[in-house]
Amino acid sequence: MARLTIPVHLRWSDVDGYQHVNNAKMFTILEETRIAAFWASTPGDALMEGARAGGDTGVDDPTAAEADRDPDEGETGPVAPPAAAAANGTPGTKVLATGPGSGTNTYIARQEIEYLAPLPYTLKPLQVQLWISHLGGASIDICYEIPGPDGIAVRAMTTLVLIDEASGKPRRMTEQERATWAPYLDEPVRFRRRPRDTDA
C-alpha cells in the first residue's frame, strides 16, 4: 500500500492532565498532516523534506518546528505553484492550491477518530501515516494511522470537500489532482465497532 509518512511535532500544550494528547488537539494534528501532504505551500515546508520517503526530518529541536508554524493558520493558508513544493523536496502530492484568491476552499464534511492507546508527549515528531480511501467528484476521503510507543495509537478518517471560492459550492476535482492522488488509494481505515445496544 502506498502511504505518505508526515512528521508532525507535538507541542507541550497538546498534552492534557492525563499526560497524553488531548482529544481536541488530535484534530489539529490531523489538520497539520493534511496541510503538509496536500497544500501547495505552507509555513515550515522545509521540515517536510523527508516525508515522501517516510524518514525523520532531522529536526531534533521542537521549538524550531514551532517557530515555523503560524498558530492562526488553518486550511486556507498561503499558496504557491505546485512546482515550488517539488523543488523543496516536499511530497509530490502537494498540488492543492487553497485559500483567499486561489479559487478553492476546503471544508470538512465528516471526521472520525478512534483511539487504540493513549499517545504520550514525545520530543520526536509523530510519524503520521496517511493515505486516500476514496476520490469522489468533489470530495476526498483521507485515512490516517498514528503510531505510539506500542503500536498504532490512533486511527482516523476525514472527508474533505473542494469548494469553489466564487460560488461557495463544491467544485469538481481536476484531472491533475486526481492523477496525483490516485497512487495513494487503498482500503479505508478499519475502525473497531461495538454492537449497538438492542432493546430486550
N, C-alpha and C positions, 0 to 999 in steps of 0.2 A: 504494500500500500504506500502510495506517495503522500508523505506528510511534510509540512513545514514545521520546523522547530524554532520558536521565537523566544529569545531570552528576555525575561521581564524581571526587573529588580523590585523587591518588596521595600516598602517604607515602614519605619517603626510604627507609624500611625495606622498601618493596615492591621495591626495586631490588637486584639481586644483583651479584656480582663481575664479571659480563659487561656491566654498565651498562644492563641492560634489566629490565623487570618479571619477577620470578621466577614460574615456573610455579605453584607452590603459592599464591602471593599472588593470582594471577589468579582462583582460586576464591573468594577473599574479595571481590574486586571484583565478581564476578558476584552474590554474595550481597547486597552492599550495593545493587546495582542492583535486584534483586528486592524488597528491603525498601522502597526508595524508590518503586517502582512500584505495589506491591500492598498493603502493610501499612497499616492504618487510621491509625496514628500511630507515629512513630519519632523518636528524637533528631535534631535538625537539620532538621526538616521545612521550616523557613523557607527553607533553601537550595534547596529543590526548586520554588520558585515559578515558575521559568522553564521547568520540564521539559516541561510539556504542549505549549508552543509550540516546543520544541526549541532554546530560546535559552540563553545563558550565564546563570549565576546572578548575575553581577555581583560575585562574591566573588573578589578577587584574592589574598587572603592565605590560603594553605593552612593556616596554623595556626588560623585562625578556624574552618574546617571541621573540623579535627582536634579542636578543643576540644568540638565538639558531638557527637562520636562516643564511645560507650562501647565500648572495645575488647573487653569481655566480652559485649557484646550480640549475640546470634545471631538466628536467625529465629524466636525466641519472645520478641520484645521487647514493650514496653508497648503497650497498645491504647487506642483511643478510638473513639467513634462515627464512621462514615463522613462525617457532616456536618462534623466538625471538619476533615477533610482538605480538603473543598471550600471551607470558609471561609478556609483558609490559602492557597488558590490552588494547591494541590498537584494532581498528576494525578488525574483523576476515576476512575481505575482502583483507587484505594486503598480497597477495601471489604472486605479480608480481615482479620478480627479473629483474632488468634492469640496463643498464649502461655498461661501458667497462669491458669485461671479464665475463659478466653474460650470454652472448649468445643471449640476446634480447635487442633491442632498440624499442622505441615507437615514431611514427610520427603522427602528427595531419593531418588528411585528410580534415577536414571541421570543422568550428566553427561558431556558430551564437549566437548573444546576442540580447535580446530585453529589453529595459529599460521602466519600467512602472512608475517609480518615481525616482527622484534624491536620491542618497544614501549618507547621510552626514557622516562626521567623527564621530566616537564613540570610547571611551576607551574600551568598552566591545567588546569581539570577535563577529564577524558576525557568526550567526548560519546557515551555508550554508547547505541546504538540497540537497542530491544527490541520484540519482537512475539510473538504466540502462533501456534503451528502446529497445535495440537490441544487441544480441550476434551473430556475424557473424562467418565465418570460421576463419578469422584473424583480425576481427575488433570488436570494441565495441562502441556503442552509449551511451554517458553519458549525463544525464539531470541534471539541477541544478535549484534551486529557492533560491533567497537570500532575506530575509525579511528586510524591512526598518521600520521606525517609524510607518507607517500607513498601513502595509500590504506588500505584495510581491512587491519588487522594481526591481528585475532583474530575468529574465528567460534566460536560455542558454542551448545549446547542443553542445557537442564535439564528433566528430568521431575520434577515436584513432585506429591506425593500429599497430599490433605487427610485428616487423621486425627482421628477423634472422640476427644476427650480422655478421656472416661469409659471407653469400651470399648477404646481402643487400636487400633481397626480403621478402615479407610477409611470416610469419610462422603461422601455424595453432594453434589455441588456445588449450591448454592442457585440458584433462578431469578434472584435479584438478581445474584449473582456471574456467572452465565452471560451474562445480558443486558449487564452492564457490560463484560465482557471480549470478547464476540463481535466488536465492531467492529475489534479488533486481530488478528483471524485472518488468516493468509496462509500461503503455502507454507513448508515447513520450510527451515531454512538448508541450503545445499548445500555439503557437505564434499567436498574432493578426496579420492579414494580410490586407493590403489595396488593394482594387481592382486596377487592372492595368489600366493605362490610355489608352483609345482607341481613335483612330483617328475618327474625325467626318465624 
